[in-house]
Amino acid sequence: MANEHPELCAVHPDQPFNFSQKAYLLPLGDDEFQEYVNQWLNMAKNDGTLAAAEKPWFG
């Protein structure tokens, strides 16, 4: 964007992203489904599925 709009500048060009949390909306009170989603996310983080899905977007 800075190439297209020279009036803009990057705030932290060496570290452009900061930590942020994401959330999934789940049905209130459905503890069994929440546990299933938590387990799926844990597995996806640890087996490389999540990293592979993020790679095209974040490099």
Secondary structure by P-SEA (a helix, b strand, c coil): ccccccccccccccccccbbbbbbbccccaaaaaaaaaaaaaaaaccaaaaaaaccccc
